[in-house]
Amino acid sequence: MLPLIRNNRNVPNLFDEFFGKNLWNDFFEKSGWNSSPSVNVYENKENYEIEVAAPGLDKKDFHIDLKDNVLTVSSERKEEKQEKEGSKVVFCEFNYSSFSRSFQLPDGVDINKINASHKNGVLKVVLPKREEFKGHAPRMIEIS
């Protein structure tokens, strides 16, 4: 004999979870990002590197600006849906995404040699160090 299951409001109900969702929106939900992408920053003896994870964006979608020793990486993209022959748009949401990330450059960056590349959804910005700053390893500061 199966145990009696009572509807306890403190325990999620499988049916409430399933039927409480807006399945239409979940089915057509966009997989794109709506906030700032993740960033990794590395330092080695020769340069600093900034990696921006932005899958789905092409290199033409990025803008990189440098002003007053602040590097700004931004993107703005609008996707428009067009009807195809023999079909009609049943559900459409405007897909507009943008972000802007700014980085205060450390002393010693050779701003004339900064370069960027894009591969597999990752934008990589290389910030070469000036000669007099190369080879200076980070110094460990003791906490008292």
N, CA, C and O atoms as a GROMACS GRO file, in nm:
protein
  576
    1MET      N    1   0.083  -0.117   0.000
    1MET     CA    2   0.000   0.000   0.000
    1MET      C    3   0.088   0.124   0.000
    1MET      O    4   0.186   0.132   0.075
    2LEU      N    5   0.053   0.221  -0.084
    2LEU     CA    6   0.130   0.344  -0.095
    2LEU      C    7   0.100   0.436   0.022
    2LEU      O    8  -0.014   0.446   0.067
    3PRO      N    9   0.203   0.505   0.073
    3PRO     CA   10   0.179   0.598   0.184
    3PRO      C   11   0.098   0.718   0.135
    3PRO      O   12   0.106   0.757   0.018
    4LEU      N   13   0.021   0.774   0.224
    4LEU     CA   14  -0.059   0.891   0.195
    4LEU      C   15   0.033   1.012   0.183
    4LEU      O   16   0.111   1.038   0.275
    5ILE      N   17   0.026   1.085   0.074
    5ILE     CA   18   0.109   1.204   0.054
    5ILE      C   19   0.022   1.326   0.072
    5ILE      O   20  -0.076   1.346   0.001
    6ARG      N   21   0.059   1.406   0.167
    6ARG     CA   22  -0.015   1.530   0.192
    6ARG      C   23   0.056   1.646   0.126
    6ARG      O   24   0.178   1.645   0.112
    7ASN      N   25  -0.020   1.743   0.088
    7ASN     CA   26   0.037   1.862   0.026
    7ASN      C   27   0.088   1.954   0.135
    7ASN      O   28   0.011   2.029   0.195
    8ASN      N   29   0.215   1.950   0.161
    8ASN     CA   30   0.280   2.036   0.261
    8ASN      C   31   0.334   2.158   0.188
    8ASN      O   32   0.419   2.144   0.100
    9ARG      N   33   0.288   2.277   0.221
    9ARG     CA   34   0.330   2.399   0.152
    9ARG      C   35   0.478   2.430   0.170
    9ARG      O   36   0.532   2.512   0.095
   10ASN      N   37   0.543   2.367   0.267
   10ASN     CA   38   0.685   2.390   0.287
   10ASN      C   39   0.770   2.303   0.194
   10ASN      O   40   0.889   2.330   0.175
   11VAL      N   41   0.710   2.201   0.135
   11VAL     CA   42   0.780   2.112   0.045
   11VAL      C   43   0.733   2.140  -0.098
   11VAL      O   44   0.612   2.139  -0.124
   12PRO      N   45   0.825   2.166  -0.189
   12PRO     CA   46   0.783   2.193  -0.326
   12PRO      C   47   0.708   2.075  -0.386
   12PRO      O   48   0.748   1.960  -0.368
   13ASN      N   49   0.602   2.102  -0.454
   13ASN     CA   50   0.522   2.001  -0.518
   13ASN      C   51   0.566   1.990  -0.663
   13ASN      O   52   0.577   2.091  -0.733
   14LEU      N   53   0.591   1.868  -0.709
   14LEU     CA   54   0.637   1.846  -0.845
   14LEU      C   55   0.541   1.907  -0.947
   14LEU      O   56   0.584   1.967  -1.045
   15PHE      N   57   0.411   1.891  -0.924
   15PHE     CA   58   0.314   1.943  -1.018
   15PHE      C   59   0.311   2.096  -1.018
   15PHE      O   60   0.300   2.159  -1.123
   16ASP      N   61   0.322   2.156  -0.898
   16ASP     CA   62   0.326   2.302  -0.891
   16ASP      C   63   0.448   2.356  -0.963
   16ASP      O   64   0.440   2.457  -1.033
   17GLU      N   65   0.560   2.287  -0.945
   17GLU     CA   66   0.683   2.333  -1.009
   17GLU      C   67   0.671   2.325  -1.161
   17GLU      O   68   0.712   2.417  -1.232
   18PHE      N   69   0.614   2.214  -1.209
   18PHE     CA   70   0.602   2.196  -1.353
   18PHE      C   71   0.497   2.288  -1.413
   18PHE      O   72   0.525   2.359  -1.510
   19PHE      N   73   0.376   2.288  -1.358
   19PHE     CA   74   0.267   2.365  -1.416
   19PHE      C   75   0.272   2.513  -1.380
   19PHE      O   76   0.205   2.595  -1.443
   20GLY      N   77   0.351   2.547  -1.280
   20GLY     CA   78   0.364   2.687  -1.242
   20GLY      C   79   0.454   2.765  -1.336
   20GLY      O   80   0.456   2.888  -1.331
   21LYS      N   81   0.527   2.697  -1.419
   21LYS     CA   82   0.618   2.763  -1.512
   21LYS      C   83   0.543   2.811  -1.635
   21LYS      O   84   0.439   2.756  -1.672
   22ASN      N   85   0.597   2.913  -1.695
   22ASN     CA   86   0.545   2.959  -1.823
   22ASN      C   87   0.622   2.883  -1.930
   22ASN      O   88   0.728   2.927  -1.975
   23LEU      N   89   0.569   2.769  -1.970
   23LEU     CA   90   0.641   2.683  -2.063
   23LEU      C   91   0.669   2.748  -2.197
   23LEU      O   92   0.771   2.721  -2.259
   24TRP      N   93   0.579   2.834  -2.241
   24TRP     CA   94   0.599   2.902  -2.369
   24TRP      C   95   0.726   2.986  -2.364
   24TRP      O   96   0.809   2.980  -2.455
   25ASN      N   97   0.742   3.065  -2.257
   25ASN     CA   98   0.861   3.147  -2.244
   25ASN      C   99   0.985   3.063  -2.221
   25ASN      O  100   1.092   3.093  -2.275
   26ASP      N  101   0.974   2.955  -2.142
   26ASP     CA  102   1.089   2.870  -2.118
   26ASP      C  103   1.136   2.803  -2.248
   26ASP      O  104   1.256   2.787  -2.270
   27PHE      N  105   1.041   2.765  -2.332
   27PHE     CA  106   1.076   2.699  -2.457
   27PHE      C  107   1.152   2.793  -2.550
   27PHE      O  108   1.248   2.752  -2.616
   28PHE      N  109   1.109   2.918  -2.556
   28PHE     CA  110   1.169   3.013  -2.648
   28PHE      C  111   1.273   3.104  -2.582
   28PHE      O  112   1.321   3.199  -2.644
   29GLU      N  113   1.306   3.076  -2.458
   29GLU     CA  114   1.398   3.164  -2.385
   29GLU      C  115   1.532   3.173  -2.457
   29GLU      O  116   1.583   3.074  -2.508
   30LYS      N  117   1.587   3.293  -2.460
   30LYS     CA  118   1.716   3.316  -2.524
   30LYS      C  119   1.827   3.263  -2.433
   30LYS      O  120   1.818   3.271  -2.311
   31SER      N  121   1.930   3.210  -2.494
   31SER     CA  122   2.041   3.159  -2.416
   31SER      C  123   2.152   3.262  -2.403
   31SER      O  124   2.256   3.232  -2.343
   32GLY      N  125   2.136   3.380  -2.457
   32GLY     CA  126   2.240   3.481  -2.451
   32GLY      C  127   2.255   3.540  -2.314
   32GLY      O  128   2.176   3.512  -2.223
   33TRP      N  129   2.357   3.623  -2.298
   33TRP     CA  130   2.382   3.684  -2.169
   33TRP      C  131   2.318   3.821  -2.164
   33TRP      O  132   2.304   3.887  -2.267
   34ASN      N  133   2.279   3.863  -2.047
   34ASN     CA  134   2.215   3.993  -2.029
   34ASN      C  135   2.290   4.078  -1.928
   34ASN      O  136   2.239   4.181  -1.884
   35SER      N  137   2.408   4.036  -1.890
   35SER     CA  138   2.486   4.112  -1.795
   35SER      C  139   2.631   4.114  -1.841
   35SER      O  140   2.663   4.066  -1.950
   36SER      N  141   2.716   4.167  -1.758
   36SER     CA  142   2.857   4.174  -1.795
   36SER      C  143   2.918   4.034  -1.804
   36SER      O  144   2.892   3.950  -1.719
   37PRO      N  145   2.996   4.011  -1.907
   37PRO     CA  146   3.060   3.880  -1.920
   37PRO      C  147   3.171   3.864  -1.816
   37PRO      O  148   3.220   3.961  -1.759
   38SER      N  149   3.208   3.741  -1.793
   38SER     CA  150   3.316   3.710  -1.698
   38SER      C  151   3.450   3.752  -1.757
   38SER      O  152   3.471   3.749  -1.878
   39VAL      N  153   3.540   3.792  -1.668
   39VAL     CA  154   3.671   3.842  -1.709
   39VAL      C  155   3.779   3.773  -1.626
   39VAL      O  156   3.763   3.754  -1.506
   40ASN      N  157   3.889   3.738  -1.691
   40ASN     CA  158   4.010   3.690  -1.623
   40ASN      C  159   4.120   3.789  -1.653
   40ASN      O  160   4.131   3.839  -1.765
   41VAL      N  161   4.204   3.820  -1.553
   41VAL     CA  162   4.318   3.908  -1.571
   41VAL      C  163   4.442   3.834  -1.523
   41VAL      O  164   4.445   3.781  -1.412
   42TYR      N  165   4.545   3.831  -1.609
   42TYR     CA  166   4.670   3.761  -1.578
   42TYR      C  167   4.786   3.859  -1.585
   42TYR      O  168   4.779   3.961  -1.655
   43GLU      N  169   4.892   3.827  -1.513
   43GLU     CA  170   5.016   3.904  -1.523
   43GLU      C  171   5.131   3.807  -1.534
   43GLU      O  172   5.137   3.707  -1.462
   44ASN      N  173   5.224   3.836  -1.625
   44ASN     CA  174   5.349   3.762  -1.631
   44ASN      C  175   5.462   3.865  -1.644
   44ASN      O  176   5.437   3.985  -1.634
   45LYS      N  177   5.584   3.820  -1.667
   45LYS     CA  178   5.698   3.912  -1.672
   45LYS      C  179   5.689   4.012  -1.786
   45LYS      O  180   5.737   4.124  -1.775
   46GLU      N  181   5.627   3.971  -1.896
   46GLU     CA  182   5.626   4.054  -2.017
   46GLU      C  183   5.502   4.143  -2.031
   46GLU      O  184   5.510   4.252  -2.086
   47ASN      N  185   5.386   4.096  -1.979
   47ASN     CA  186   5.263   4.172  -2.003
   47ASN      C  187   5.152   4.135  -1.906
   47ASN      O  188   5.165   4.045  -1.823
   48TYR      N  189   5.043   4.207  -1.920
   48TYR     CA  190   4.916   4.175  -1.855
   48TYR      C  191   4.823   4.125  -1.964
   48TYR      O  192   4.834   4.168  -2.079
   49GLU      N  193   4.732   4.035  -1.930
   49GLU     CA  194   4.635   3.987  -2.027
   49GLU      C  195   4.496   3.993  -1.965
   49GLU      O  196   4.476   3.956  -1.850
   50ILE      N  197   4.402   4.041  -2.044
   50ILE     CA  198   4.262   4.044  -2.003
   50ILE      C  199   4.185   3.955  -2.098
   50ILE      O  200   4.192   3.972  -2.220
   51GLU      N  201   4.113   3.858  -2.043
   51GLU     CA  202   4.027   3.772  -2.124
   51GLU      C  203   3.883   3.800  -2.088
   51GLU      O  204   3.844   3.801  -1.971
   52VAL      N  205   3.803   3.824  -2.192
   52VAL     CA  206   3.660   3.852  -2.174
   52VAL      C  207   3.583   3.738  -2.240
   52VAL      O  208   3.594   3.717  -2.361
   53ALA      N  209   3.505   3.665  -2.161
   53ALA     CA  210   3.426   3.553  -2.214
   53ALA      C  211   3.293   3.608  -2.264
   53ALA      O  212   3.210   3.654  -2.186
   54ALA      N  213   3.274   3.603  -2.396
   54ALA     CA  214   3.151   3.654  -2.457
   54ALA      C  215   3.110   3.565  -2.573
   54ALA      O  216   3.122   3.604  -2.689
   55PRO      N  217   3.061   3.444  -2.542
   55PRO     CA  218   3.020   3.353  -2.649
   55PRO      C  219   2.907   3.412  -2.730
   55PRO      O  220   2.818   3.479  -2.677
   56GLY      N  221   2.911   3.387  -2.859
   56GLY     CA  222   2.807   3.436  -2.948
   56GLY      C  223   2.839   3.572  -3.010
   56GLY      O  224   2.770   3.616  -3.101
   57LEU      N  225   2.945   3.638  -2.961
   57LEU     CA  226   2.984   3.766  -3.018
   57LEU      C  227   3.101   3.746  -3.112
   57LEU      O  228   3.187   3.661  -3.090
   58ASP      N  229   3.104   3.825  -3.217
   58ASP     CA  230   3.215   3.826  -3.311
   58ASP      C  231   3.306   3.942  -3.279
   58ASP      O  232   3.270   4.031  -3.201
   59LYS      N  233   3.426   3.943  -3.338
   59LYS     CA  234   3.518   4.053  -3.308
   59LYS      C  235   3.462   4.188  -3.352
   59LYS      O  236   3.498   4.291  -3.295
   60LYS      N  237   3.376   4.189  -3.452
   60LYS     CA  238   3.316   4.315  -3.498
   60LYS      C  239   3.216   4.372  -3.396
   60LYS      O  240   3.179   4.489  -3.405
   61ASP      N  241   3.172   4.290  -3.300
   61ASP     CA  242   3.076   4.334  -3.200
   61ASP      C  243   3.141   4.410  -3.084
   61ASP      O  244   3.071   4.472  -3.004
   62PHE      N  245   3.275   4.406  -3.073
   62PHE     CA  246   3.346   4.468  -2.962
   62PHE      C  247   3.397   4.608  -2.997
   62PHE      O  248   3.426   4.638  -3.113
   63HIS      N  249   3.407   4.691  -2.895
   63HIS     CA  250   3.472   4.822  -2.906
   63HIS      C  251   3.570   4.830  -2.789
   63HIS      O  252   3.534   4.804  -2.675
   64ILE      N  253   3.694   4.868  -2.820
   64ILE     CA  254   3.796   4.882  -2.716
   64ILE      C  255   3.849   5.024  -2.725
   64ILE      O  256   3.900   5.067  -2.828
   65ASP      N  257   3.838   5.098  -2.615
   65ASP     CA  258   3.882   5.236  -2.610
   65ASP      C  259   3.981   5.255  -2.496
   65ASP      O  260   3.974   5.187  -2.394
   66LEU      N  261   4.073   5.349  -2.515
   66LEU     CA  262   4.168   5.384  -2.411
   66LEU      C  263   4.166   5.535  -2.394
   66LEU      O  264   4.192   5.610  -2.488
   67LYS      N  265   4.134   5.579  -2.272
   67LYS     CA  266   4.132   5.722  -2.243
   67LYS      C  267   4.172   5.743  -2.098
   67LYS      O  268   4.120   5.677  -2.008
   68ASP      N  269   4.266   5.835  -2.076
   68ASP     CA  270   4.312   5.868  -1.941
   68ASP      C  271   4.355   5.746  -1.862
   68ASP      O  272   4.322   5.732  -1.744
   69ASN      N  273   4.428   5.655  -1.928
   69ASN     CA  274   4.482   5.533  -1.867
   69ASN      C  275   4.373   5.436  -1.820
   69ASN      O  276   4.397   5.352  -1.733
   70VAL      N  277   4.254   5.447  -1.879
   70VAL     CA  278   4.144   5.355  -1.851
   70VAL      C  279   4.108   5.284  -1.981
   70VAL      O  280   4.074   5.349  -2.081
   71LEU      N  281   4.115   5.151  -1.980
   71LEU     CA  282   4.080   5.070  -2.096
   71LEU      C  283   3.935   5.026  -2.079
   71LEU      O  284   3.899   4.967  -1.976
   72THR      N  285   3.853   5.053  -2.179
   72THR     CA  286   3.712   5.015  -2.173
   72THR      C  287   3.681   4.918  -2.287
   72THR      O  288   3.705   4.947  -2.404
   73VAL      N  289   3.627   4.801  -2.250
   73VAL     CA  290   3.583   4.701  -2.346
   73VAL      C  291   3.431   4.702  -2.341
   73VAL      O  292   3.372   4.687  -2.234
   74SER      N  293   3.369   4.721  -2.457
   74SER     CA  294   3.223   4.726  -2.460
   74SER      C  295   3.170   4.655  -2.584
   74SER      O  296   3.243   4.627  -2.679
   75SER      N  297   3.041   4.628  -2.579
   75SER     CA  298   2.974   4.565  -2.692
   75SER      C  299   2.828   4.605  -2.690
   75SER      O  300   2.768   4.625  -2.584
   76GLU      N  301   2.774   4.617  -2.808
   76GLU     CA  302   2.632   4.648  -2.823
   76GLU      C  303   2.583   4.569  -2.944
   76GLU      O  304   2.638   4.580  -3.053
   77ARG      N  305   2.480   4.490  -2.923
   77ARG     CA  306   2.434   4.404  -3.031
   77ARG      C  307   2.283   4.394  -3.029
   77ARG      O  308   2.222   4.371  -2.924
   78LYS      N  309   2.224   4.410  -3.144
   78LYS     CA  310   2.080   4.399  -3.159
   78LYS      C  311   2.053   4.291  -3.264
   78LYS      O  312   2.105   4.296  -3.375
   79GLU      N  313   1.972   4.195  -3.225
   79GLU     CA  314   1.938   4.086  -3.317
   79GLU      C  315   1.794   4.104  -3.362
   79GLU      O  316   1.703   4.114  -3.280
   80GLU      N  317   1.774   4.107  -3.491
   80GLU     CA  318   1.639   4.123  -3.544
   80GLU      C  319   1.594   3.993  -3.608
   80GLU      O  320   1.670   3.928  -3.679
   81LYS      N  321   1.472   3.956  -3.582
   81LYS     CA  322   1.414   3.836  -3.641
   81LYS      C  323   1.340   3.874  -3.769
   81LYS      O  324   1.264   3.971  -3.772
   82GLN      N  325   1.364   3.799  -3.873
   82GLN     CA  326   1.296   3.823  -3.999
   82GLN      C  327   1.215   3.700  -4.034
   82GLN      O  328   1.255   3.587  -4.008
   83GLU      N  329   1.100   3.726  -4.094
   83GLU     CA  330   1.018   3.613  -4.137
   83GLU      C  331   1.085   3.544  -4.254
   83GLU      O  332   1.145   3.607  -4.341
   84LYS      N  333   1.073   3.414  -4.254
   84LYS     CA  334   1.129   3.334  -4.362
   84LYS      C  335   1.016   3.296  -4.456
   84LYS      O  336   0.899   3.294  -4.417
   85GLU      N  337   1.051   3.266  -4.578
   85GLU     CA  338   0.952   3.229  -4.677
   85GLU      C  339   0.875   3.106  -4.631
   85GLU      O  340   0.935   3.006  -4.593
   86GLY      N  341   0.745   3.114  -4.635
   86GLY     CA  342   0.660   3.003  -4.596
   86GLY      C  343   0.636   2.990  -4.447
   86GLY      O  344   0.577   2.892  -4.403
   87SER      N  345   0.681   3.087  -4.369
   87SER     CA  346   0.658   3.082  -4.225
   87SER      C  347   0.629   3.221  -4.172
   87SER      O  348   0.648   3.321  -4.242
   88LYS      N  349   0.582   3.226  -4.051
   88LYS     CA  350   0.556   3.355  -3.989
   88LYS      C  351   0.612   3.355  -3.848
   88LYS      O  352   0.633   3.249  -3.789
   89VAL      N  353   0.637   3.472  -3.794
   89VAL     CA  354   0.687   3.484  -3.658
   89VAL      C  355   0.571   3.461  -3.563
   89VAL      O  356   0.472   3.534  -3.567
   90VAL      N  357   0.582   3.360  -3.477
   90VAL     CA  358   0.478   3.328  -3.381
   90VAL      C  359   0.509   3.393  -3.246
   90VAL      O  360   0.419   3.439  -3.176
   91PHE      N  361   0.634   3.394  -3.212
   91PHE     CA  362   0.677   3.451  -3.084
   91PHE      C  363   0.810   3.520  -3.108
   91PHE      O  364   0.901   3.461  -3.167
   92CYS      N  365   0.823   3.642  -3.064
   92CYS     CA  366   0.949   3.713  -3.086
   92CYS      C  367   0.969   3.812  -2.972
   92CYS      O  368   0.878   3.885  -2.935
   93GLU      N  369   1.087   3.813  -2.918
   93GLU     CA  370   1.126   3.914  -2.822
   93GLU      C  371   1.245   3.988  -2.882
   93GLU      O  372   1.332   3.926  -2.943
   94PHE      N  373   1.247   4.117  -2.865
   94PHE     CA  374   1.362   4.192  -2.913
   94PHE      C  375   1.483   4.142  -2.836
   94PHE      O  376   1.477   4.127  -2.714
   95ASN      N  377   1.591   4.116  -2.905
   95ASN     CA  378   1.712   4.069  -2.839
   95ASN      C  379   1.817   4.177  -2.852
   95ASN      O  380   1.880   4.192  -2.957
   96TYR      N  381   1.836   4.252  -2.746
   96TYR     CA  382   1.933   4.359  -2.742
   96TYR      C  383   2.023   4.334  -2.623
   96TYR      O  384   1.974   4.318  -2.511
   97SER      N  385   2.151   4.329  -2.644
   97SER     CA  386   2.242   4.306  -2.533
   97SER      C  387   2.359   4.402  -2.544
   97SER      O  388   2.407   4.434  -2.653
   98SER      N  389   2.404   4.448  -2.430
   98SER     CA  390   2.520   4.536  -2.427
   98SER      C  391   2.591   4.520  -2.294
   98SER      O  392   2.533   4.477  -2.195
   99PHE      N  393   2.718   4.556  -2.294
   99PHE     CA  394   2.795   4.560  -2.170
   99PHE      C  395   2.910   4.657  -2.188
   99PHE      O  396   2.945   4.695  -2.300
  100SER      N  397   2.967   4.697  -2.077
  100SER     CA  398   3.084   4.782  -2.077
  100SER      C  399   3.165   4.749  -1.952
  100SER      O  400   3.112   4.752  -1.841
  101ARG      N  401   3.292   4.717  -1.970
  101ARG     CA  402   3.381   4.690  -1.858
  101ARG      C  403   3.502   4.782  -1.871
  101ARG      O  404   3.560   4.792  -1.979
  102SER      N  405   3.539   4.848  -1.764
  102SER     CA  406   3.652   4.939  -1.766
  102SER      C  407   3.759   4.891  -1.670
  102SER      O  408   3.730   4.835  -1.564
  103PHE      N  409   3.886   4.913  -1.709
  103PHE     CA  410   4.000   4.869  -1.630
  103PHE      C  411   4.100   4.983  -1.618
  103PHE      O  412   4.145   5.037  -1.719
  104GLN      N  413   4.134   5.020  -1.495
  104GLN     CA  414   4.239   5.118  -1.471
  104GLN      C  415   4.372   5.048  -1.498
  104GLN      O  416   4.403   4.949  -1.432
  105LEU      N  417   4.449   5.098  -1.594
  105LEU     CA  418   4.573   5.031  -1.630
  105LEU      C  419   4.680   5.056  -1.523
  105LEU      O  420   4.692   5.167  -1.472
  106PRO      N  421   4.756   4.953  -1.490
  106PRO     CA  422   4.863   4.970  -1.393
  106PRO      C  423   4.978   5.049  -1.455
  106PRO      O  424   4.990   5.058  -1.577
  107ASP      N  425   5.062   5.106  -1.368
  107ASP     CA  426   5.181   5.175  -1.417
  107ASP      C  427   5.267   5.076  -1.494
  107ASP      O  428   5.273   4.958  -1.460
  108GLY      N  429   5.332   5.124  -1.596
  108GLY     CA  430   5.424   5.040  -1.670
  108GLY      C  431   5.369   4.978  -1.796
  108GLY      O  432   5.444   4.910  -1.867
  109VAL      N  433   5.241   4.998  -1.828
  109VAL     CA  434   5.185   4.943  -1.951
  109VAL      C  435   5.227   5.031  -2.069
  109VAL      O  436   5.213   5.153  -2.064
  110ASP      N  437   5.278   4.968  -2.173
  110ASP     CA  438   5.314   5.039  -2.296
  110ASP      C  439   5.187   5.054  -2.380
  110ASP      O  440   5.152   4.964  -2.456
  111ILE      N  441   5.119   5.167  -2.366
  111ILE     CA  442   4.988   5.184  -2.429
  111ILE      C  443   4.995   5.182  -2.581
  111ILE      O  444   4.893   5.158  -2.647
  112ASN      N  445   5.111   5.206  -2.638
  112ASN     CA  446   5.125   5.206  -2.784
  112ASN      C  447   5.136   5.065  -2.842
  112ASN      O  448   5.131   5.047  -2.964
  113LYS      N  449   5.151   4.965  -2.756
  113LYS     CA  450   5.167   4.827  -2.805
  113LYS      C  451   5.052   4.736  -2.762
  113LYS      O  452   5.062   4.614  -2.777
  114ILE      N  453   4.944   4.793  -2.710
  114ILE     CA  454   4.829   4.711  -2.671
  114ILE      C  455   4.768   4.649  -2.796
  114ILE      O  456   4.752   4.715  -2.898
  115ASN      N  457   4.734   4.520  -2.786
  115ASN     CA  458   4.668   4.454  -2.900
  115ASN      C  459   4.560   4.360  -2.849
  115ASN      O  460   4.556   4.325  -2.731
  116ALA      N  461   4.472   4.321  -2.939
  116ALA     CA  462   4.359   4.236  -2.902
  116ALA      C  463   4.335   4.132  -3.009
  116ALA      O  464   4.365   4.153  -3.127
  117SER      N  465   4.282   4.018  -2.966
  117SER     CA  466   4.245   3.911  -3.059
  117SER      C  467   4.117   3.846  -3.008
  117SER      O  468   4.080   3.859  -2.891
  118HIS      N  469   4.051   3.775  -3.098
  118HIS     CA  470   3.925   3.708  -3.063
  118HIS      C  471   3.928   3.568  -3.118
  118HIS      O  472   3.958   3.546  -3.236
  119LYS      N  473   3.898   3.469  -3.030
  119LYS     CA  474   3.898   3.330  -3.074
  119LYS      C  475   3.806   3.250  -2.984
  119LYS      O  476   3.814   3.260  -2.861
  120ASN      N  477   3.717   3.171  -3.044
  120ASN     CA  478   3.629   3.079  -2.971
  120ASN      C  479   3.549   3.147  -2.859
  120ASN      O  480   3.537   3.093  -2.750
  121GLY      N  481   3.496   3.265  -2.888
  121GLY     CA  482   3.411   3.333  -2.790
  121GLY      C  483   3.485   3.405  -2.679
  121GLY      O  484   3.423   3.449  -2.582
  122VAL      N  485   3.617   3.417  -2.691
  122VAL     CA  486   3.696   3.487  -2.590
  122VAL      C  487   3.774   3.601  -2.655
  122VAL      O  488   3.850   3.579  -2.750
  123LEU      N  489   3.753   3.721  -2.604
  123LEU     CA  490   3.832   3.836  -2.647
  123LEU      C  491   3.953   3.845  -2.555
  123LEU      O  492   3.939   3.844  -2.433
  124LYS      N  493   4.071   3.854  -2.614
  124LYS     CA  494   4.194   3.860  -2.536
  124LYS      C  495   4.264   3.993  -2.567
  124LYS      O  496   4.294   4.023  -2.682
  125VAL      N  497   4.288   4.073  -2.463
  125VAL     CA  498   4.358   4.201  -2.476
  125VAL      C  499   4.493   4.186  -2.407
  125VAL      O  500   4.499   4.155  -2.288
  126VAL      N  501   4.601   4.210  -2.482
  126VAL     CA  502   4.736   4.198  -2.427
  126VAL      C  503   4.790   4.338  -2.403
  126VAL      O  504   4.789   4.423  -2.493
  127LEU      N  505   4.836   4.362  -2.280
  127LEU     CA  506   4.889   4.492  -2.239
  127LEU      C  507   5.038   4.474  -2.208
  127LEU      O  508   5.074   4.442  -2.095
  128PRO      N  509   5.124   4.496  -2.308
  128PRO     CA  510   5.268   4.477  -2.285
  128PRO      C  511   5.322   4.577  -2.182
  128PRO      O  512   5.278   4.692  -2.173
  129LYS      N  513   5.420   4.530  -2.105
  129LYS     CA  514   5.486   4.617  -2.008
  129LYS      C  515   5.599   4.693  -2.076
  129LYS      O  516   5.662   4.642  -2.169
  130ARG      N  517   5.624   4.814  -2.029
  130ARG     CA  518   5.740   4.889  -2.077
  130ARG      C  519   5.865   4.817  -2.025
  130ARG      O  520   5.860   4.749  -1.923
  131GLU      N  521   5.976   4.833  -2.097
  131GLU     CA  522   6.100   4.760  -2.064
  131GLU      C  523   6.141   4.774  -1.918
  131GLU      O  524   6.182   4.676  -1.856
  132GLU      N  525   6.131   4.894  -1.863
  132GLU     CA  526   6.177   4.916  -1.725
  132GLU      C  527   6.089   4.846  -1.621
  132GLU      O  528   6.127   4.837  -1.505
  133PHE      N  529   5.970   4.798  -1.663
  133PHE     CA  530   5.881   4.728  -1.571
  133PHE      C  531   5.881   4.577  -1.591
  133PHE      O  532   5.821   4.504  -1.513
  134LYS      N  533   5.948   4.530  -1.696
  134LYS     CA  534   5.952   4.386  -1.722
  134LYS      C  535   6.041   4.316  -1.620
  134LYS      O  536   6.142   4.371  -1.576
  135GLY      N  537   6.002   4.198  -1.585
  135GLY     CA  538   6.084   4.117  -1.496
  135GLY      C  539   6.065   4.148  -1.349
  135GLY      O  540   6.120   4.076  -1.265
  136HIS      N  541   5.993   4.250  -1.314
  136HIS     CA  542   5.967   4.278  -1.173
  136HIS      C  543   5.858   4.184  -1.126
  136HIS      O  544   5.740   4.201  -1.157
  137ALA      N  545   5.898   4.086  -1.051
  137ALA     CA  546   5.802   3.989  -0.999
  137ALA      C  547   5.717   4.054  -0.891
  137ALA      O  548   5.764   4.143  -0.820
  138PRO      N  549   5.593   4.011  -0.878
  138PRO     CA  550   5.510   4.065  -0.769
  138PRO      C  551   5.578   4.037  -0.634
  138PRO      O  552   5.638   3.931  -0.614
  139ARG      N  553   5.568   4.130  -0.545
  139ARG     CA  554   5.634   4.121  -0.415
  139ARG      C  555   5.531   4.081  -0.311
  139ARG      O  556   5.422   4.138  -0.307
  140MET      N  557   5.565   3.986  -0.227
  140MET     CA  558   5.475   3.943  -0.121
  140MET      C  559   5.485   4.042  -0.006
  140MET      O  560   5.594   4.074   0.042
  141ILE      N  561   5.371   4.090   0.038
  141ILE     CA  562   5.366   4.184   0.149
  141ILE      C  563   5.321   4.106   0.273
  141ILE      O  564   5.216   4.042   0.274
  142GLU      N  565   5.403   4.113   0.376
  142GLU     CA  566   5.371   4.040   0.499
  142GLU      C  567   5.266   4.116   0.578
  142GLU      O  568   5.272   4.238   0.590
  143ILE      N  569   5.171   4.044   0.631
  143ILE     CA  570   5.064   4.103   0.709
  143ILE      C  571   5.104   4.095   0.855
  143ILE      O  572   5.139   3.988   0.905
  144SER      N  573   5.098   4.209   0.925
  144SER     CA  574   5.137   4.208   1.067
  144SER      C  575   5.016   4.206   1.158
  144SER      O  576   5.030   4.205   1.280
   0.00000   0.00000   0.00000
